[in-house]
Amino acid sequence: MLTGQDRGQTREVFFRAWRAHREGRPLEGVEKLIVQVALRHPEYHPVLEQSEAARERDYFPEAGETNPFLHLGMHIAIEEQLSIDQPPGIRGCYQKLLSRYPDEHEVQHRMMECLGEMLWQASRQKTAPQEAVYFDCLRGLASGP
């Protein structure tokens, strides 16, 4: 979707989609998904409207900051995974999670924790992301404590 771009280019896709939405212009391609996800996060609307200030801004988790672009991007990644059932079986895990947590947005936030864990481990170990890590985490969420 947004791979291969630098941070500023990737963020510009978000700004452009949000501007088109605010101006009532037709949305194209991934813009529809960006706006759909952004509408569920009104706390990020001011960021999407401040493209100059936010284009190159750093966000520091250790200071309690959430990177809105990473957060929205993870929602988009999960939406895309579910739309094509890739990795295979992700829809089934999602359905199991929905039976445990009936709010779709909450389920996606929980899935994001697992997706983030998989990506963090891959980065730390300097390997490709391992789907098994993702699915183990998702299964753990579905089965509960």
N, C-alpha and C positions, 0 to 999 in steps of 0.2 A: 504494500500500500504506500508507505512513505519511506521505504528503505533506500539507502544510497544517497540520501540528501544530508546536507549539513544541518545543524540545529536551526539556524535562521531560516533556511528554505523550508524545513519541515514545519516550523511554527507559522510561516507565511501561509501555508495551506490552511491552517486553522483560522487565521485572521481573515483570509479571503472568503472562506465558507461562512464565517460569522457575519462579515460585512454583507454578503449576498443575502443572507437570511434577514438581516435587519432592514435591508433596502427592498425586500420583497422580490428580489430577482430569482429566477429559476436556479435551482441547485443542480450541479452536475457530478456524476460519479461519486467519489468518496465524500464530497461535500455534504451529501444527504446524511450519511452516517455520522459525520463530524457534528452536524447540527443536532441530529437526533440525540446523540450522547451529551452534547453540551447543554441541551435544554434540561437534562436531568441534573445538571450541576449549576444552579444559578449563582453559587459562590464564585464561579470562574468567569462569569459574564464580564465583569469589569476588566479582567486581564485580557480577554479576547477583544475588548474595545480599545485597548491601549497598546496597539501593535508596536509603536516605537519604543515604549518603555519596557515591554515584555520580550521583544524579539531576542535579545541576547542576555537577558537576566538569568543569573544563577539562582538556584534554590538549594537550600542546605537542610537536609533532614535532621542533622545533628542540632540544628537551631529550631527544630520543630516545624520547618517549612515543608509543604507538599508541592511538588512540581506539577502544576495543573496540566501541562502538556503530556507528561509521562502518565498521569492518572487517566486523562481522556484517551490517550493512545492505547493504554492497556484495555480500557473498555472496548475500544474499536477492535483491537486484536481479538478479544474474546468474542465479540459479535461476529467477526469474520470466521473464527474457528467454528462457531456454532452454525453459521450459514452453510458451511461445506463439510461439516463433521470431520474436521482436520485439526489435530490428529484424530484418527479413527477412534470412535468411542466417546469423544468429548460430549456429544449431545446426550448420550446415556448418563454420563456423570452429572451433567447439568440437570437432567430430569430428576435424578436421585436427590440432588441438592435442593431442588424446588420442592420436593415432598417433605424435606426437613425444614427448610426456610422458605416460606411461601412468597417472599418479596424478591422479585427478579433482580432488582438493583442490589439488594443485600447479597444475593447469591453471587452476582458478578464481583462484588467487592471481596468476597471470600475466595473466589477463584483467582482474583488478582494476587492475593497473598501467595497462592501456590505457583502461579506463573512467575511472580517475582522471585520466589525461592529457587525455582528451576534456573532462571536466568542468573541469579546471584551465584549459585553453585557452579554453573558453567564458566562464569567469568573468573571466579576464584580458582577453579581447577584448570583454566585455560583449555576447555573442551567445548564441543558442541553441546547445546542444551539437550538434556536427556528426558525424553517423554515419560520415562518410568518415574522420575522424580515428581513430575507434574501429577501424574495419575495416582501415585502413592499418596500424595498430599490431598488430592481431591477425594480419594476413597476414605481417607481419615476424616475429612470434614463430613462426608455423607454418613459415616457410621457413628459419629459423635464421640463424646468422651468415654 
